[in-house]
């Protein structure tokens, strides 16, 4: 028992110090004995030993909770719950005979928002000390753990080795901002079966529904042929580590990831929903692939990626966008949605003559400078055809020999912290210091803050900066 608690404490101290700090001081032996006498039951020895080490945990954000959300109760809380249940059900023979609750059951861990919790069987006999669950709508059941000592031993193993734990929902431990959290474990893959077995069991082929918000994929060869939406970015003369650094990769998140792992990690709330870039090399170019997002298509990012070099990105999400930057400066942008250039963009057909011509659905400029967009859209097959032509132009113009299999398997990857958006079309001075902070170029953010910050605006400005930098959902929408 002491060994299990020591292992739990050591893990928490290293990985979740906020949770470690929530462990309470020991209860006294006299208080434990008095509580058992008042409730008229014998406490299991491992419960007594646990209370002598920690008298429950402090409530609040970051406190220790078990995989099911149960929180270890203090001796006073345990005693109060025991009194209440004896008063409610102590003489209710129907409750006792049904096994819903027994006067010699003892709840020692409770959930914060429901009366459910973990209970110990303090009845004399073979089941003495067994640990089980009490659910308000179902009653009390035992059989998962023979004792509290066995439960804490499994908890220690779970923390040290990342094993799944819990019932009926299995969870794995996650350390997040100094606290222990529990995340539902993925379902194990089903047993492998031969195609003949599957064919014999299938009544008709299932037609998958298209994923909401994405263009249905078309099976094709070439770059990112199997992706619904993606951004593929190339930088000349750097390796994948330098490419990730320029993207703004968070160093502690660097590791090899498959496509599925990168997609799952980008959608995980415990990582702040930050985008994941997988990187590799092909000849003199490094490449980064993103799925579902397009940090590499943003001008702010491409300026940094192309510093002292060249950067080109191909982004697709029903339309195709080709961006080319050189030494931090915009060269041109080709976008199948519009047949005109924005200020600072060179004619893309002058740079890449082989680009596919815009069709009638592309937006155009009227003589008065207004943009007109067609209401029609390209068919998915035409969208993908335009994408393939753009990829061929990039390959031929820059000599990028990226084989299609280069995007499969595990690639060096990391979460990236999106850059601040650049100011667009500002015609008046910012009225508030928060506007200076959120629109300043990255290189001038610190001097801008120092120059504009005044005492009566300081709290507002700093809180705005921190909130916007941490709001990953807000950053995700700043693609183009």
Phi, psi and omega in degrees: 000311179297322180296318180296315179297322179297319179294319179297315181297318180296317180296315181296320181299324182277314189260334185219069185298330177295320178290322178300321181292344181280348181291127185280166177289165183294153168275159180275151180298323180295319180294322179295315180297319180295322179295317178297318179297317181296322180278351178067040179215163178262122179284136173302147184299324181288331174292316178300316181296323179293317179294326177290345178261315180216122178274069182077198179226155177288136180280155179129178183299128177090358180292156181294127174227149178277171186305328180275004181092004181282142181246133181298128184273150173284168178299321179295318178294320178298318180292318180297317178294320178298318177299315183297315182291326176295320179292321182285313192237002186302331182240012179273097185296328180294318177298316183291313183293329179285346182084005180299316176203153180228142179303343180255017166271148182226115176279129182237352177217131186234157172273152186288328189246000179222164176279007180287161178177185178262137184233155175247143177270110182257016176284144177293145179130193186294333184267005182304128178089357181294149183248136180210187181251147168241121176245133186306316184274353186236332183107205186244135179224142179239172176125346180281319180225139181285340184196167173296325178299319178294321179297313181291328175297316179294324178298318178298316177298318180300314181293316185289327187245000178073022180290156174281148183209150176125167178204138357280353182258122180276134181230156176241149182284143177225127175268122184220117178051046175080008182233152175273124174239165179237130181240136183299132182285143178294151178294137177295147180295147179289162181298143180294139177228151181287159179296333179290319176298315180297319180294321180292328183275341185276131177276326179200148179295136179275134178261112183293145175286142177296141180294131184298135175085002181231155175283132179304136184287152174244128180291122184203162175275173175097187185297129173050037183298331182263008183268140173291306181217140185201169170223122181245119187240136180240140175229132185275139171076017176232165174261178185295328179295317179293323178299315179296321179299317180292332176291341185094034183295140175276116192301323183291350181258004181292129171186160176292138178222144169280173178300315181295319180296319179296318179296317180293318181294325179290337181260010185267126184293333181290345175256014175074015182057026179288143180294155178243131176248128173259136189231154176201188182229148172215107183064232181270009183243142168259147180232152175229134181243131175238143179246126177083347179228171183216056175302323182290352177263355182278139180300321180301318182287317182294328176299318181285322180297324187271005183303121181068015185203202175236145176223135178224137180230147174238116180243140180221132171205053186100335171229164182245136178230123177249125180237138181228123178234148179223123180048050175079004183241142176292132173259298180201162175225132173246128183224123182293349179276341184219142182253033178220166182254146173271163180306134179092351181264129173285162177297117183297330180286338173286330179273319182233085185300335186273006179297147178292141181293151176291146177263187185294341181281349183283144179291148180224161180263137172277164180304331180276004177093356179281147179267137177241129182248140176282149179277346181277156179233154177290149171292151180307321181296322179287325177299314181290327177296318177297320178300313181298320179296319179296318178299321178294321178298315180297316180300312184288320184289318185259354181068036181270111181261071182268111176289150184299328182286352181295337182270356179265169180076188181277133177233151173303133186208168178194155167289144178240143176268112185300146179287157173298144176289147178283150176292143181233122170064032180286128182245358180219157178294145177299141183273338184231154181297330179299326179292322176300317185293313187281344180250354182290141172302152185305318184293336183253008185297313183296308179296328177296315179298315181295324183285325188264342185290127176233159189306316186283353178251356191298311184298315180298317184294313182294319180295325179293317180297313182295317182297317183287326178292329183271345184279089185293328179298323179294319181294325186299333184276355184268053187285313191246000000 
